[in-house]
Amino acid sequence: MENFHIPTNEKQRLQAVYDYNLQGHDKDEELEVFANAASLICNAPIALISIFDENYQVIKANCGIDVDIVPRQQTICQFSLMEEEILVIDDVTKFEPAKILLE
């Protein structure tokens, strides 16, 4: 599998993760209410609140899926880091950058 894309602001983004002490791999129970709310508001079966460190997507809170940590190059959410705006993927099977992950 290819390595993940690196956003131009990666250094600053990682610094913010460390400055706010978000790099740990533990769940944050206080965020669970937001994951559940996102699932309800968006009428989506799965909602995640996660942080990306250098190599992993760390799931801080989740609804509808039981996952704690995913290698960064194996996650569809990595593509959101490359965007200036919010990335909405209506149908992941039609999202061209993710096709290699779905094979």
C-alpha positions in Angstrom: 0.0 0.0 0.0 1.2 3.5 -0.7 2.2 5.9 2.0 -0.3 8.5 3.1 -0.4 12.0 1.8 1.3 14.7 3.9 -0.5 18.0 4.1 1.5 21.2 3.7 0.7 22.2 7.3 1.6 18.9 8.8 4.3 20.3 11.1 2.0 22.9 12.5 -0.9 20.4 12.8 1.2 18.0 14.8 2.5 20.7 17.0 -1.1 21.6 17.9 -1.8 18.0 18.7 1.1 18.0 21.1 0.4 21.5 22.5 -3.2 20.4 23.4 -2.0 17.0 24.7 -4.2 15.1 22.3 -1.6 12.5 21.2 -2.6 9.8 23.7 -4.4 6.6 22.5 -7.1 6.7 25.2 -10.8 7.2 24.6 -12.3 10.4 25.8 -15.7 9.6 27.4 -16.7 13.3 27.4 -16.6 13.3 23.6 -18.9 10.3 23.3 -22.0 12.5 23.5 -20.7 14.5 20.4 -20.1 11.3 18.4 -23.6 10.1 19.2 -25.0 13.5 18.3 -23.2 13.6 15.0 -24.6 10.2 14.2 -28.1 11.3 15.0 -27.9 14.7 13.3 -26.3 13.3 10.1 -28.5 10.2 10.1 -25.3 8.2 9.8 -24.8 4.7 11.4 -21.1 5.6 12.2 -19.6 8.7 13.7 -16.0 9.2 14.9 -14.1 11.8 16.7 -10.4 11.2 16.1 -7.0 12.7 16.1 -4.2 12.0 13.6 -0.7 11.7 15.0 2.3 11.0 12.7 1.3 7.4 11.9 -2.2 6.7 13.3 -5.8 7.8 13.4 -6.6 7.6 17.0 -10.3 7.3 17.7 -11.2 9.4 20.8 -14.9 8.7 20.7 -17.1 6.6 18.4 -20.6 5.5 17.6 -21.6 2.5 15.5 -18.2 1.0 15.2 -15.8 -0.5 17.7 -12.3 0.8 16.8 -9.5 2.4 18.7 -6.6 3.1 16.4 -6.0 2.7 12.6 -2.8 3.0 10.7 -3.0 6.3 8.9 -2.4 4.9 5.4 -5.4 2.6 5.9 -8.0 5.2 6.8 -10.3 7.1 4.5 -10.3 10.0 7.0 -6.7 10.8 6.0 -8.0 12.6 3.0 -9.7 15.2 5.2 -6.3 16.4 6.3 -5.5 17.4 2.7 -8.6 19.7 2.4 -8.9 23.4 3.4 -12.7 22.9 3.8 -14.8 20.2 5.5 -14.7 17.0 3.4 -18.1 15.3 3.0 -18.1 11.9 1.4 -21.6 10.9 0.5 -20.7 7.5 -1.0 -17.2 6.2 -0.1 -17.4 3.6 -3.0 -17.5 6.6 -5.4 -14.8 8.6 -3.7 -11.8 8.2 -6.1 -8.9 8.7 -3.6 -10.3 5.9 -1.4 -10.7 3.3 -4.1 -7.2 1.8 -3.4 -8.3 1.3 0.2 -11.5 -0.5 -0.7 -9.8 -3.1 -3.0 
